Structure formats: structure tokens, C-alpha cells
Amino acid sequence: MKIALITDAWQPQVNGVVTTLVELVRELQALGHQVEVFHPGLFKTRPCPGYAGIELAIRPKRQLTEKLDALQPEAVHIATEGPLGWAARSYCLKRGLNFTTAFHTKFPEILHAALRIPLSWGYALFRHFHKPSSGVMVPTHGVLHMLEQRGFRQLRGWTHGVDTQLFKFETTPASRLQARMGMLVRPMSLFVGRVSYEKNIEAYLRLDIPGTKVVCGVGPLEASLKERYPQVRWLGVLPRDELAKVYAAADVFVFPSKSETFGLVMLEAMATGTPVAAYPVDGPLEVLGKPDGSCHGGVMHTDLQQACYGALAVPRHEARARALDFSWQHAAQLFESYLVPARQAAASRQVQPAVISAKTTVTPLS
């Protein structure tokens, strides 16, 4: 199948959405599909206000139209709600094409945290964006039900995976970082992600826990937080192979965000054997929680400090075992099953069950 994937998030950006889409494209190609990615690097761009390192396409509609006309895709997937996403949505509506979309990021929460824009406004805009979609792919059960309550329809439970070859299992916290970081006081706690409003990173930095705190990532709050927390080891953005070593060196991975739709970094840490401490919210509930209510690979608690102490007691092999429940191959197969032919009549679309993970199936909500 000839698939057009339109996304405002792509390399060299470093974030969970980019990782997801890169892995998805690789797996879809392995399944025999031709995937053409339309990303900001193909267009004239400008920096996203307030988010250094993220480039957005400037008025891409005409150029994107030419590219999609030349491709004549058999299926169209719009991955993001940025300038390219809106341009692709307009293109499909104008030509009467079916398309699918995805809800990767809780941007209404980000806009509320950064600019105090009411959540209701943000979700109204996103509901309008996704309304004509033939299937809105959502990575967690909790987010799916939240969107349903906010009036979204055609929701499809998706999932994500982890590269267990890159993020190799270590039976004990690896100590190969001495050349980069010097001697560390144990236990070593780790945060990986953008240093920005929505990540709630200061909940981690404020924790009264022993050992060394390490942060991998950059973002708009980086300079001010470095000044306020000089005792923290700030590593910036690392190549993926170096990041895998940092994950493996940690005793506990701390995930303070309360607004993630999934949280790939948790799976990456767990794949190396590092257990996770998190709040019991969307993302952690999907990654750490099981249908029977048990928690595997880490600890969730409304008191993040208690979660950290509890996670330190979780066996590393348990964290690895939970990570193995997720695979990019399974995620790509689900994605493939949710695609719709671009030129198929709406009345004849096949509605697929909303599968949340390899272990959980729910009834379609649309």
C-alpha cells in the first residue's frame, strides 16, 4: 500500500512522537508498504515560539498539495495537528479523501500551562481538527476515554513499543559513565525528556531523595532550572546509543509528568532494567499497569517520593519483562489495521476493534 504520512514532528527533533513515527515507518516498510513522509524538512520553516529546536512549516498548503497530487496515496495518515497537519486535512477534505489521524500529545494542557489558554478552548479546536477523521489513533485506554468524554469520535486504541536491542538489559546499574560524569553518589535517579512546562520536571527536582539526580534533555525551562538546581547533573540531548547507557546506569527512572499520552521513555528505561517511579496517571497506568490492577516494572504513587523509594526495590528483571510486553511490530500491525482506503466510500468503511495493547481489547467507541 502507498501510504502518505504527514507530520509536523520529525528528525532532527528529539521527542517521543518522532521516535514513534520513525519506528512505525520502519516496521510498515518491513510489512511491504511504501511510506512517504511529509515533514517540516521538506518545506520552508521557522522556529516554534517558545520551543527551541522545533521547526514548523510556513504556509505549506500549496507545496504539500503538489506533493500529494504527485504521490496519489492509497491511504493518508495525519500524525500531528500543526501547520502540515492542517494543510493535509484541508487537502483531503477538498478532494473527498478519507484519512486517519493520531492524538500523540495533550497540546491543550501545554497551552494551558504555558499561556493559560483554557483547556476547553484547546480541546474544542482539536475536536474540530479530528472530527472528519476516519479513525483517531490513541495510545492509552485512559486518554481514549478522556477524549470520548470530551466529544471526540472514531477513536481507535493504539499502543507503542520499544527497541529492546538498542536498550539492552543490565542486571545491575551499569557504571560505564564515569568518563562522562565522574563518580556518582548512589542511588542515581534519572529524568529523560523535554525540560518544559508540561513535563512537571520540578516535581522531580524538588524531591528529597538521596544520591544523584540526572537530567537528559533540553527545553524552555532549562536555563532557569539549572540555576536553581546546580547540584543536578544536566547532560543535554544525547545520541540514542549514549542515552541507552545512561538509562542502564540509573537505579530508578523518575517520570513526573501528569499530562503524557504514553511516555516512551519509561519503556526505554525499563528495557535496560531500570524501574520507574511515577504518578498513577495516563501513560504510567498504561505502561506499568495491568488489567488486573497490578503494577509491573515500577511503582505508581500519588506521592512521587514514595514511588521512588518503592521503585528502588523493584527487581531489574521485572522491569525488563514488562518492557517486553510492548513491541513496534505489534504497534505497526495495529496501525495498519486502522488505515482506510483514501478513496473508499464512507458508508463501506470497516470499523476495527479498538485494541489498547497486546493484552487488552475493548469495544469500539464510535
C-alpha positions as CSV (number, residue, x, y, z in Angstrom):
1,M,0.0,0.0,0.0
2,K,1.2,3.5,-0.8
3,I,0.9,5.5,2.5
4,A,1.2,9.2,2.9
5,L,2.3,10.1,6.5
6,I,2.1,13.8,7.3
7,T,3.8,15.0,10.4
8,D,5.0,18.3,12.0
9,A,7.3,16.2,14.2
10,W,10.3,14.6,12.5
11,Q,14.0,14.3,12.7
12,P,16.2,16.1,13.8
13,Q,13.6,16.8,16.6
14,V,14.1,14.6,19.6
15,N,10.9,13.5,21.3
16,G,8.6,10.6,21.7
17,V,6.4,11.4,18.7
18,V,9.4,11.4,16.4
19,T,10.7,8.1,17.9
20,T,7.2,6.6,17.4
21,L,6.9,7.7,13.8
22,V,10.4,6.6,12.8
23,E,9.9,3.1,14.3
24,L,6.4,3.0,12.7
25,V,7.8,3.8,9.2
26,R,10.5,1.2,9.6
27,E,8.0,-1.5,10.6
28,L,5.5,-0.6,7.9
29,Q,8.2,-0.8,5.3
30,A,9.1,-4.2,6.6
31,L,5.5,-5.2,6.1
32,G,5.9,-4.3,2.4
33,H,4.2,-0.8,2.4
34,Q,5.6,2.2,0.6
35,V,5.6,5.1,3.1
36,E,6.2,8.6,2.1
37,V,6.8,11.0,5.0
38,F,5.9,14.7,4.5
39,H,7.7,16.6,7.3
40,P,8.9,20.1,8.0
41,G,12.3,19.5,6.5
42,L,10.7,19.4,3.0
43,F,9.3,23.0,3.4
44,K,10.4,26.5,4.4
45,T,10.3,26.6,8.2
46,R,10.5,28.9,11.2
47,P,11.2,28.0,14.9
48,C,8.1,27.2,17.0
49,P,7.6,30.1,19.5
50,G,8.8,29.0,23.0
51,Y,10.2,25.7,21.8
52,A,13.8,25.9,20.6
53,G,14.8,23.1,18.3
54,I,11.3,22.6,16.8
55,E,10.8,23.9,13.3
56,L,7.3,24.4,11.8
57,A,6.5,24.6,8.1
58,I,5.4,28.0,6.9
59,R,2.3,28.1,4.7
60,P,2.9,24.6,3.3
61,K,-0.5,24.1,1.7
62,R,0.3,24.7,-2.0
63,Q,3.6,22.7,-1.9
64,L,2.0,19.9,0.0
65,T,-0.9,19.8,-2.4
66,E,1.6,19.3,-5.3
67,K,3.5,16.6,-3.5
68,L,0.3,14.6,-2.6
69,D,-1.1,15.0,-6.0
70,A,2.1,13.6,-7.5
71,L,2.1,10.7,-5.0
72,Q,-1.6,9.7,-5.3
73,P,-1.6,7.8,-2.0
74,E,-3.8,4.9,-1.3
75,A,-4.0,5.8,2.4
76,V,-3.4,9.1,4.3
77,H,-2.4,9.4,7.9
78,I,-2.1,12.8,9.6
79,A,0.0,12.4,12.7
80,T,0.0,15.9,14.2
81,E,-2.1,19.0,14.5
82,G,0.4,21.5,13.3
83,P,0.7,23.5,10.1
84,L,1.3,20.4,8.0
85,G,-1.5,18.6,9.7
86,W,-4.0,21.3,9.0
87,A,-2.8,21.6,5.4
88,A,-3.2,17.9,4.8
89,R,-6.6,17.9,6.5
90,S,-7.7,20.7,4.1
91,Y,-6.3,18.8,1.1
92,C,-8.2,15.6,2.0
93,L,-11.5,17.4,2.6
94,K,-11.2,19.3,-0.7
95,R,-10.6,16.1,-2.7
96,G,-13.1,14.0,-0.7
97,L,-10.4,11.6,0.6
98,N,-10.6,9.5,3.7
99,F,-7.8,9.8,6.2
100,T,-6.8,8.8,9.7
101,T,-5.2,10.9,12.5
102,A,-3.5,10.4,15.8
103,F,-3.6,12.0,19.2
104,H,0.0,11.9,20.3
105,T,0.3,14.9,22.6
106,K,-2.0,16.8,25.1
107,F,-1.3,20.1,23.5
108,P,-4.3,21.8,25.2
109,E,-2.6,21.1,28.6
110,I,0.7,22.5,27.2
111,L,-1.1,25.7,26.0
112,H,-2.8,26.0,29.4
113,A,0.4,25.5,31.3
114,A,2.5,27.9,29.1
115,L,-0.1,30.5,28.1
116,R,-3.1,29.9,30.4
117,I,-5.4,29.2,27.5
118,P,-8.5,27.5,28.8
119,L,-8.5,23.7,28.3
120,S,-12.0,23.8,26.9
121,W,-10.7,26.1,24.1
122,G,-7.8,23.8,23.2
123,Y,-9.9,20.7,23.2
124,A,-12.6,22.4,21.1
125,L,-10.0,23.2,18.4
126,F,-8.6,19.7,18.5
127,R,-12.1,18.1,18.4
128,H,-12.7,20.2,15.2
129,F,-9.4,19.0,13.7
130,H,-10.1,15.3,14.3
131,K,-13.9,15.3,13.6
132,P,-13.6,14.3,9.9
133,S,-11.0,11.6,10.6
134,S,-12.0,8.0,9.8
135,G,-10.0,6.9,12.9
136,V,-8.2,8.8,15.6
137,M,-5.4,6.6,17.0
138,V,-4.9,7.0,20.7
139,P,-2.0,5.3,22.6
140,T,-3.7,4.6,26.0
141,H,-7.0,3.5,27.4
142,G,-7.2,6.4,29.8
143,V,-6.7,9.1,27.1
144,L,-9.1,7.3,24.8
145,H,-11.9,7.6,27.4
146,M,-10.9,11.2,28.3
147,L,-11.3,12.1,24.6
148,E,-14.6,10.3,24.3
149,Q,-15.9,12.3,27.3
150,R,-14.8,15.5,25.5
151,G,-16.9,14.6,22.4
152,F,-14.2,13.0,20.2
153,R,-15.4,10.2,18.0
154,Q,-13.9,7.4,15.8
155,L,-11.4,6.7,18.5
156,R,-9.0,3.7,18.0
157,G,-6.9,2.3,20.8
158,W,-3.3,2.1,19.6
159,T,-0.1,1.3,21.5
160,H,3.7,1.9,21.2
161,G,6.8,-0.2,21.5
162,V,10.5,-0.2,22.4
163,D,13.7,-1.3,20.7
164,T,14.9,-4.0,23.1
165,Q,18.1,-4.5,21.1
166,L,19.2,-0.8,21.5
167,F,18.1,-0.6,25.1
168,K,19.8,-3.7,26.4
169,F,19.2,-5.3,29.7
170,E,21.7,-4.7,32.5
171,T,21.4,-7.0,35.6
172,T,22.9,-4.2,37.8
173,P,23.1,-0.5,37.2
174,A,25.9,0.0,34.6
175,S,28.9,2.1,35.7
176,R,30.3,3.0,32.2
177,L,29.6,6.7,32.6
178,Q,32.5,7.6,34.8
179,A,34.4,9.2,31.9
180,R,31.4,11.4,31.1
181,M,30.1,12.1,34.6
182,G,32.7,11.2,37.2
183,M,32.0,9.3,40.3
184,L,28.3,9.3,41.2
185,V,26.7,9.0,44.6
186,R,24.2,6.2,44.6
187,P,21.3,5.8,44.1
188,M,21.2,7.5,40.7
189,S,17.8,8.8,39.7
190,L,17.1,9.9,36.1
191,F,14.7,12.0,34.1
192,V,14.7,12.0,30.3
193,G,12.5,14.4,28.3
194,R,12.0,18.0,27.3
195,V,12.7,20.4,30.0
196,S,9.4,22.2,29.6
197,Y,6.1,23.1,31.2
198,E,4.1,20.0,30.6
199,K,6.7,17.6,31.9
200,N,6.3,18.7,35.5
201,I,10.0,18.2,35.9
202,E,10.3,20.4,39.0
203,A,8.3,17.8,41.0
204,Y,11.3,15.5,40.4
205,L,14.0,18.2,41.1
206,R,12.4,19.1,44.4
207,L,12.3,15.5,45.7
208,D,14.2,14.9,49.0
209,I,15.8,11.7,48.0
210,P,19.4,10.5,48.5
211,G,22.0,10.1,45.7
212,T,22.5,11.9,42.4
213,K,19.8,13.4,40.2
214,V,20.5,13.3,36.4
215,V,18.5,15.1,33.6
216,C,18.8,14.3,29.9
217,G,17.0,16.8,27.7
218,V,16.7,20.5,26.8
219,G,13.9,22.9,26.7
220,P,12.5,26.4,27.5
221,L,12.9,25.9,31.3
222,E,16.4,24.6,31.2
223,A,18.4,27.8,32.0
224,S,16.3,28.8,35.0
225,L,16.2,25.3,36.4
226,K,20.0,24.8,36.0
227,E,20.5,28.0,38.0
228,R,18.0,26.9,40.8
229,Y,19.2,23.3,40.9
230,P,23.0,23.4,40.4
231,Q,23.5,20.0,42.2
232,V,21.7,18.2,39.4
233,R,23.8,16.6,36.6
234,W,22.5,18.1,33.3
235,L,23.5,16.1,30.3
236,G,21.5,17.8,27.5
237,V,20.5,15.7,24.4
238,L,22.4,12.5,23.8
239,P,22.7,10.2,20.8
240,R,20.4,7.2,21.2
241,D,23.2,4.7,21.9
242,E,24.7,7.0,24.6
243,L,21.2,7.5,26.1
244,A,20.8,3.8,26.4
245,K,23.9,3.7,28.6
246,V,22.6,6.4,30.8
247,Y,19.3,4.5,31.2
248,A,21.2,1.4,32.2
249,A,23.3,3.3,34.7
250,A,20.3,4.5,36.7
251,D,18.9,2.9,39.8
252,V,15.5,4.5,39.2
253,F,13.8,6.4,36.4
254,V,11.5,9.2,37.6
255,F,8.6,10.1,35.4
256,P,6.9,13.2,37.0
257,S,4.6,14.2,34.1
258,K,0.8,14.1,34.6
259,S,-0.1,15.0,31.1
260,E,1.6,12.4,28.9
261,T,-0.4,10.4,26.4
262,F,2.0,7.5,26.8
263,G,5.6,8.0,27.9
264,L,8.0,6.1,25.7
265,V,11.0,7.0,27.9
266,M,9.5,4.7,30.6
267,L,9.7,1.7,28.3
268,E,13.2,2.6,27.2
269,A,14.4,2.8,30.9
270,M,12.6,-0.5,31.8
271,A,14.1,-2.3,28.8
272,T,17.5,-1.7,30.3
273,G,16.2,-3.0,33.7
274,T,15.7,0.4,35.4
275,P,12.4,0.5,37.3
276,V,10.1,3.5,37.0
277,A,8.6,5.8,39.7
278,A,5.6,7.7,38.5
279,Y,2.2,9.2,39.4
280,P,-0.9,6.9,38.8
281,V,-2.0,8.8,35.7
282,D,-2.4,8.2,31.9
283,G,0.8,6.9,30.5
284,P,2.2,5.2,33.6
285,L,-1.2,3.4,34.1
286,E,-0.8,2.0,30.6
287,V,2.9,1.2,30.7
288,L,3.2,-0.1,34.3
289,G,-0.4,-1.1,35.0
290,K,-2.1,-4.4,34.0
291,P,-5.8,-5.1,33.6
292,D,-5.9,-6.9,37.0
293,G,-4.8,-3.6,38.7
294,S,-1.3,-4.8,39.5
295,C,1.8,-2.7,38.7
296,H,4.9,-4.2,37.0
297,G,8.2,-2.7,36.2
298,G,8.0,0.2,38.7
299,V,5.8,1.9,41.3
300,M,3.0,4.4,41.0
301,H,2.0,6.6,43.9
302,T,0.4,10.0,44.4
303,D,3.5,10.8,46.5
304,L,6.3,10.7,43.9
305,Q,8.9,10.4,46.7
306,Q,7.2,7.3,48.0
307,A,7.1,6.0,44.4
308,C,10.9,6.5,44.1
309,Y,11.7,4.6,47.3
310,G,9.3,1.8,46.2
311,A,10.8,1.6,42.7
312,L,14.3,1.1,44.1
313,A,13.1,-2.2,45.5
314,V,11.7,-3.5,42.2
315,P,13.9,-6.2,40.6
316,R,15.5,-5.1,37.4
317,H,14.4,-8.3,35.6
318,E,10.8,-7.4,36.4
319,A,11.2,-4.0,34.6
320,R,12.7,-5.7,31.6
321,A,9.9,-8.3,31.5
322,R,7.2,-5.6,31.4
323,A,9.0,-3.7,28.6
324,L,9.0,-6.9,26.5
325,D,5.1,-6.8,26.5
326,F,5.4,-3.9,24.1
327,S,6.8,-4.2,20.5
328,W,6.9,-1.9,17.5
329,Q,5.9,-4.8,15.3
330,H,2.6,-5.1,17.1
331,A,2.1,-1.3,17.1
332,A,2.6,-1.2,13.3
333,Q,0.2,-4.1,12.7
334,L,-2.5,-2.3,14.7
335,F,-1.8,0.9,12.8
336,E,-2.0,-1.0,9.5
337,S,-5.4,-2.4,10.5
338,Y,-6.8,1.1,11.3
339,L,-5.9,2.6,7.9
340,V,-8.7,3.3,5.5
341,P,-8.5,3.4,1.7
342,A,-8.3,7.1,0.7
343,R,-10.9,6.8,-2.0
344,Q,-13.3,4.3,-0.3
345,A,-16.9,5.4,0.2
346,A,-17.6,6.4,3.8
347,A,-20.5,4.0,4.1
348,S,-18.4,1.0,3.3
349,R,-15.6,1.6,5.8
350,Q,-14.8,-1.4,8.0
351,V,-14.8,-0.4,11.7
352,Q,-12.0,-2.1,13.6
353,P,-11.9,-3.0,17.3
354,A,-10.0,-0.6,19.5
355,V,-7.1,-2.7,20.8
356,I,-5.2,-0.9,23.5
357,S,-2.3,-3.2,23.8
358,A,-1.3,-6.8,23.1
359,K,-3.0,-7.8,26.3
360,T,-6.2,-5.7,26.3
361,T,-9.1,-5.4,23.9
362,V,-12.1,-3.0,24.3
363,T,-15.3,-2.4,22.3
364,P,-15.1,0.4,19.7
365,L,-16.4,3.7,21.0
366,S,-17.5,5.2,17.7
